[in-house]
Amino acid sequence: MSAGTVVLVGTVLFAAGCSTTGTGLRDGGPARSETAARSGATSPPAEPAPSRTAPSGKPERRIDPVALLKADPRVSAEVKRDLKPCSGKEYPVDVSYGRITGGSVADIVINVLSCADALGRGSYVYRAEGGTYENVFSDEQPPVYAEIDRGDLVVTKPVYGKSDTLAYPSGEDVVTYRWNGGKFTEQDRVHTDYSNIDGGGQPAPAISQKN
């Protein structure tokens, strides 16, 4: 996964209402229903102020995730076109901050969801490089959801059969990535097949494939 550099000029601000974790621990599961990040942009400063990590692990300044995505050439035109508020100023965006690339500044994990069913449409990881943010991971094959889990990047992808409904996938893949040599490499992959008893929801034993 090649890295494309995104330079945010004046978009670093206190983003109101962002869904953040700040702890670097896995929080919740894929396709969460409460998924709005407000883009309450105000007049930007003359120069962008890079985020720093407070002792608690939370960044002292939060970025505007919507502006970051729209300025990123690696984000597809389709995702950008559909990146609109679901209602009012509520964007279907989840944002997490945590150290997963070994840098001194908190990395940013952004998930773009659909307004209708809250399924993940794209997942992205940004690493701070001076006053800019570099896209070091992206997955735009929906449904997809990325999280920070104890310093690793964990990506969950429901698996659907031809007759599956959105509420009942046939299974899921959970892939763990670790930052190594300046990029994310796959460390572990777990596939779970769900049973069809009473409409599904009961997972069968998982098979783990470790690299």
ABEGO torsion letter per residue (X at the ends): XBBBBBBBBGABBBBBGBBBAGAGBBBEBBGBABBBBBBBBBBBBABBBBBBBBAAGBBABBBBAAAAAAABAABBAAAAAABBBABEABBBBBBBBBBAAGBABBBBBBBBBBAAAGBBABBBBBBBBEABBBBABBBABOBBBBBBBGGBBBBBBBBBBAABBAABBAEBBBBBBBBBGGBBBBABBBBBBBBABGGEGBBBBBBBBBX
